Amino acid sequence: MELTLWTYEGPPHVGAMRIAASMEGVHYVLHAPQGDTYADLLFTMIERRDQRPPVTYTTFQARDLGGDTAELVKRSIADAVDRFQPQALLVGESCTAELIQDQPGALAQGMGLELPVVNLELPAYSKKENWGAAETLYQLIRGLLKHQMPEAGSSKADPARWRQEGRRPRVNLLGPSLLGFRCRDDIREVRLLLEELGIDTHVVAPLGATPADLLRIPEADANVCLYPEVAESSCRWLERQFGMAMVTSVPIGIAATQRFRQELQQVLQLDAIPEVADASRMPWYSRSVDSTYLTGKRVFIFADATHAIAAARIASAELGFKVVGLGSYSREQARAVRAAAQELGLEALISDNYLEVEAAMAAAAPELVLGTQMERHSAKRLGIPCAVISAPLHVQDVPARYAPQMGWEGANVIFDSWVHPLMMGLEEHLIGMFRHDFEFVEGHMSHKGEKPPAPTDTNEAIEAAAAASGIAEAEVLSWTDSGRAELGRIPFFVRGKVKRNTETYAQERGIHAITDEVLYEAKAHFSR
Amino acid sequence: MEILKESGQREVFCGLTSIVWLHRRMPDAFFLVVGSRTCAHLIQSAAGVMIFAEPRFGTAILGERDLAGMADANEELDRVVTDLLGRRPEIRTLFLVGSCPSEVIKLDLAKAAERLNNQLQGRVRVVNYSGSGIETTFTQGEDNALSALVPLLPATEAPQLLLVGTLADGVEERFLTLFERLGIGPVASLPPRRSTELPAVGANTKVLLTQPFLGTTARALQARGAELLSSPYPLGVEGSRRWFEAAAAAFGVTPLHCASILNPLAERGRAAVEPHRRELEGKRLFLLPDSQMELALGRFLHRECGMELVEVGTPYLDRQLQEQELALLPADLQLSEGQHVEQQLERVRASRPDLVVCGMGLANPLEAEGIATKWSIELVFSPIHGCDQAGDLAELFARPLRRRTALAFA
C-alpha cells in the first residue's frame, strides 16, 4: 500500500485508452464500474477532442456482482461492435474488474466476432499508464501482424532495399499518441525532416492510424521510435520478428536532430545528408549577446524519460545552463535517464512521488524548472520560473498554435518557451528592486496594471520559501531587521538558498542574531 | 408523470468525486481513499487543478502485495495512516473512504476506523464511508460522508434548525443572516466548518436539506429523532423562498414577518434573473443525469426562466426527497432515471435541444455536433443557492447561448 497525493501517471487502462483514442476504427470495451468513465474527460477536456474516446464501459454496479457480470460484458461487446462497427476491438478491464476475474478478453474471443479482437491484460496493481499504452500498441500490432510474420530463419529485411526496388526510402513513425507532449506537431515537424532527406513517411501510429495502416507497417524500411515510452516494445518486436531496423535517436534539440539525420543515413544507407542552411534560429539566438545572461543558469529537470534526457542535453550544451537536477517518473526508462545524469555529473532522481521531487527541487535551488504540470505547481510554490516540457499535461499544454518540440522548429519553440519564464522571473525581480521608487508607491501602477507588491510580501515570501524547502527555523537563530531587509533585496529565486547558507554559516559559528553583516560574511564565505 | 428507466453505460462520476468539495468545507479533515491508482487519477482529474502543496485528500493505493495477501492490508493501512498523521499534525478528522477495489476485496474499513480510533486515543477521529462507484454516484459520496458523521453527533433536546449539505461559505453566511432576520435560531450546519465542531441533534431538531442528494443522511437524522422539513431546494427565487418559508412555518414565524423579509429578496432576485430569462425563454433544455440536482435545476429553468424541458435525467430518483420538486414540474415531463448513454445521446440528437447540461466527458463532443452545452460540474462548485444567487445561476445557462450568438468567423 502506497500513499499517493498527486500522480504522474494514470492506471494502465488509461494508457490503452490513449492508443484507442489516438487511432481510427479501433474500439475499446472496458469492463469497469461507473466512476471510471471520468477518463473520457482527459480526452475531451485536456486534449480538447471533439469526439468521445471510442470506449464502451460496462459500468457494473454492486447489484450486478451478485448476478452475471460476464453476461454484461458480452452484451456490452455485442452492442459496441454493432453500434460502432470497428475494424479491430480491444477488450480489457480496469482495476476493479481485474479483481472479479470475468476475463472479458477471453469472453470476447469466444463470441465468434468477425473482426480482430485483442485481449488486453494490463495489471492495474503493478503497472501504470505509459506501460499500458506501450503494451496496448504492442499487442495490437502483434495481433494484427501475426499472420504476416516471416518464417523463423528467413533472411533479415534489408533497410536499403529501396534501392533495388527503385523507390524512395520510407519509414514508420511510431509512438505519437494523445496526451503525449506536443505529438500532433512533432509528427508534422518530423515529416519535414524526413522530406529534407528524401525519405517518405509511411505509417504514423498510433496517432491517426487505422488497423489497416498497422497492417502496412512491414512495408517500410525502418521504424522510427519517436517516443520510447509508448513505442519501444513494439519497435523491438518488429525488429525481432520482421527484422525491421529501428531508429532510436529522438530529434529534440539541434544536436539530437543532427544525430537523428545521421542515424537515418546510416540505417537506410543514404548517399549524403543535405546541409540545411539556417534551419533553426535557435543556435544564433543562443549565441547572440542578449543570451549571455543565460550562462550558468541553474536548471532543474524532471519529466518523462524522453523529454527529460533531451532537455538535459539542450540545457547544458545548447543554452549554456547548468543542470542541477535531473530525474524522471518513467521507471521503465530509468537506465537511460541515469546515464544522461551521469554525463552531467549528477545522480538521477527516479521517483513518482511529487513531494520527493519538490524537495529535490528546493534543495537544488534552481533558477528555472523544466518539468511537468506537477513541477509547475511545485515551482510556483517555491517562486521559481517553470516551463512545462512533458506530460502529465493541462489544457494549456495543448496550444492552438504550431508548437513542436522536435526538429528545427522544435528547437526554436524550446528556446522561446524556456527563456520566456526566466525573463519573467527577472522582470519580477526588477519590479521588486525598484518598488520603493516613486513610480511604484501606492496609487501608481506598473505597466501591467497590477498593484505594487505590499512591503510585507518579502517576509512572507521568505517564510514560505523556507517552509517549502523544509527548513525549520532554528530556535536559537533570529534575523535582525537589518538582516531581514538585506535578505529582502536578494532576488527571490536565490533567496531561499542565501537564507539557508547564511543560517548554516551562523550556526557553525554560534551566531544567534543574523544581521546584514552576517549575511555578507556568509556570502563571501560561500563564494570562495 | 411517465418515468423512463434505463440501464446501460453510465457517464457519471463515482462518489469519490465529492471529496473535491468536502475537503474544502472542512479544512481540518483529511480524506484518505483506500483504493487504486484509478481512484487517485479520478480525483486529480475531476479536481482539475493541482494548486495545493499537499492536498487534504489522498489515496492509499493497493498494490499486488496487498491483494496477494503477502502484506496484511490492515497493517499496511495503519502504517500509511501513521505516516500521514505524523506529517499532518493539524488533521483532526480522518475519513477512510472505501472504493470499488476495497469493497470488492471486502476490506473492512469500519473495523479499521475502530482500531485506529483506539490507537489514536482521541487525538484524531477516524470515520469511514464508501465512495465506491459500484455503490454510489457522484454526489452520493457527500451523502455517505455526512451519514457517517450522524452517529457521532452529540444529543440535544434544544430546539434548533440544522442545515444539511455543503454550501459555499459565503452563501451559508448569507443564509444565517436571513434566518436571524426571520427570527429562526439557533442554526447549525452539517458538515460544520471545523470537523471537530459537530452539531448536536435530537427530537427538537428540524432538518432542512440544502441539496437533494442527502437521503441517507436525512433518514439517519430522522432516526435520531430529528424532523425533516419538506421543501423544494433553494435554487432560484421560488425554490429559495419556499425553502425559507418551510423553516419559517416550522418555527412559527408569522407569514407577515416572513413576507416582509423575503419579498424584497425575491423581487431583487427576479430582477436579476430577468435579463437572462429573455435569453433563455422558449429555449429547449435537455438535462443529462449527473448530480441529482437536475430536477431542481429543471424546475428553476422552466418556471423562472421560461425554458422548455425536453428531458430531465437523474441518476436515481429519491421520491421522498424530490416530492416537492416533482410537484412543481410539468405533468407531462419526460423524466428519465438511470442511464444508457448511447440511447440518451440519440434522443439528444433527435430532439436538437438548444442547451444540454452534461458532464465534462460529453460537453465538447456535443459542442462539435453543434449543440450548446453547460458542464454540470460547475453547479456543484459554484455558489448558486439562494435568492441572491438566482441571477448568477440563470447566467450560467444563458452564457453558452450568448457566447454562440457572439461568435462569428465569417
Chai-1 contact restraints between the chains, C-beta under 6 A:
chainA,res_idxA,chainB,res_idxB,connection_type,confidence,min_distance_angstrom,max_distance_angstrom,comment,restraint_id
A,M1,B,A60,contact,1.0,0.0,6.0,A-B,restraint_1
A,M1,B,D66,contact,1.0,0.0,6.0,A-B,restraint_2
A,M1,B,E76,contact,1.0,0.0,6.0,A-B,restraint_3
A,M1,B,V80,contact,1.0,0.0,6.0,A-B,restraint_4
A,E2,B,I61,contact,1.0,0.0,6.0,A-B,restraint_5
A,L3,B,G58,contact,1.0,0.0,6.0,A-B,restraint_6
A,L3,B,A60,contact,1.0,0.0,6.0,A-B,restraint_7
A,L3,B,V80,contact,1.0,0.0,6.0,A-B,restraint_8
A,T4,B,A40,contact,1.0,0.0,6.0,A-B,restraint_9
A,T4,B,T59,contact,1.0,0.0,6.0,A-B,restraint_10
A,T4,B,I61,contact,1.0,0.0,6.0,A-B,restraint_11
A,L5,B,P55,contact,1.0,0.0,6.0,A-B,restraint_12
A,L5,B,G58,contact,1.0,0.0,6.0,A-B,restraint_13
A,W6,B,Q44,contact,1.0,0.0,6.0,A-B,restraint_14
A,W6,B,M50,contact,1.0,0.0,6.0,A-B,restraint_15
A,T7,B,A40,contact,1.0,0.0,6.0,A-B,restraint_16
A,T7,B,H41,contact,1.0,0.0,6.0,A-B,restraint_17
A,G10,B,H41,contact,1.0,0.0,6.0,A-B,restraint_18
A,P11,B,R37,contact,1.0,0.0,6.0,A-B,restraint_19
A,P11,B,T38,contact,1.0,0.0,6.0,A-B,restraint_20
A,P33,B,C100,contact,1.0,0.0,6.0,A-B,restraint_21
A,P33,B,G133,contact,1.0,0.0,6.0,A-B,restraint_22
A,P33,B,I134,contact,1.0,0.0,6.0,A-B,restraint_23
A,Q34,B,R10,contact,1.0,0.0,6.0,A-B,restraint_24
A,Q34,B,V12,contact,1.0,0.0,6.0,A-B,restraint_25
A,Q34,B,G133,contact,1.0,0.0,6.0,A-B,restraint_26
A,G35,B,F13,contact,1.0,0.0,6.0,A-B,restraint_27
A,G35,B,C14,contact,1.0,0.0,6.0,A-B,restraint_28
A,G35,B,G133,contact,1.0,0.0,6.0,A-B,restraint_29
A,T37,B,E11,contact,1.0,0.0,6.0,A-B,restraint_30
A,Y38,B,F13,contact,1.0,0.0,6.0,A-B,restraint_31
A,Y38,B,L42,contact,1.0,0.0,6.0,A-B,restraint_32
A,Y38,B,S45,contact,1.0,0.0,6.0,A-B,restraint_33
A,D40,B,G361,contact,1.0,0.0,6.0,A-B,restraint_34
A,L41,B,M360,contact,1.0,0.0,6.0,A-B,restraint_35
A,L41,B,G361,contact,1.0,0.0,6.0,A-B,restraint_36
A,T44,B,G361,contact,1.0,0.0,6.0,A-B,restraint_37
A,T44,B,N364,contact,1.0,0.0,6.0,A-B,restraint_38
A,M45,B,M360,contact,1.0,0.0,6.0,A-B,restraint_39
A,D50,B,N364,contact,1.0,0.0,6.0,A-B,restraint_40
A,D50,B,A368,contact,1.0,0.0,6.0,A-B,restraint_41
A,Q51,B,P365,contact,1.0,0.0,6.0,A-B,restraint_42
A,R52,B,P365,contact,1.0,0.0,6.0,A-B,restraint_43
A,Y57,B,Q9,contact,1.0,0.0,6.0,A-B,restraint_44
A,T59,B,Q9,contact,1.0,0.0,6.0,A-B,restraint_45
A,T59,B,R10,contact,1.0,0.0,6.0,A-B,restraint_46
A,Q61,B,I134,contact,1.0,0.0,6.0,A-B,restraint_47
A,A62,B,I134,contact,1.0,0.0,6.0,A-B,restraint_48
A,A62,B,E135,contact,1.0,0.0,6.0,A-B,restraint_49
A,S94,B,T38,contact,1.0,0.0,6.0,A-B,restraint_50
A,C95,B,S36,contact,1.0,0.0,6.0,A-B,restraint_51
A,C95,B,T38,contact,1.0,0.0,6.0,A-B,restraint_52
A,C95,B,P101,contact,1.0,0.0,6.0,A-B,restraint_53
A,T96,B,C100,contact,1.0,0.0,6.0,A-B,restraint_54
A,T96,B,P101,contact,1.0,0.0,6.0,A-B,restraint_55
A,T96,B,V104,contact,1.0,0.0,6.0,A-B,restraint_56
A,L99,B,V104,contact,1.0,0.0,6.0,A-B,restraint_57
A,Y125,B,G63,contact,1.0,0.0,6.0,A-B,restraint_58
A,Y125,B,E64,contact,1.0,0.0,6.0,A-B,restraint_59
A,Y125,B,L67,contact,1.0,0.0,6.0,A-B,restraint_60
A,S126,B,E64,contact,1.0,0.0,6.0,A-B,restraint_61
A,H377,B,M50,contact,1.0,0.0,6.0,A-B,restraint_62
A,R381,B,A53,contact,1.0,0.0,6.0,A-B,restraint_63
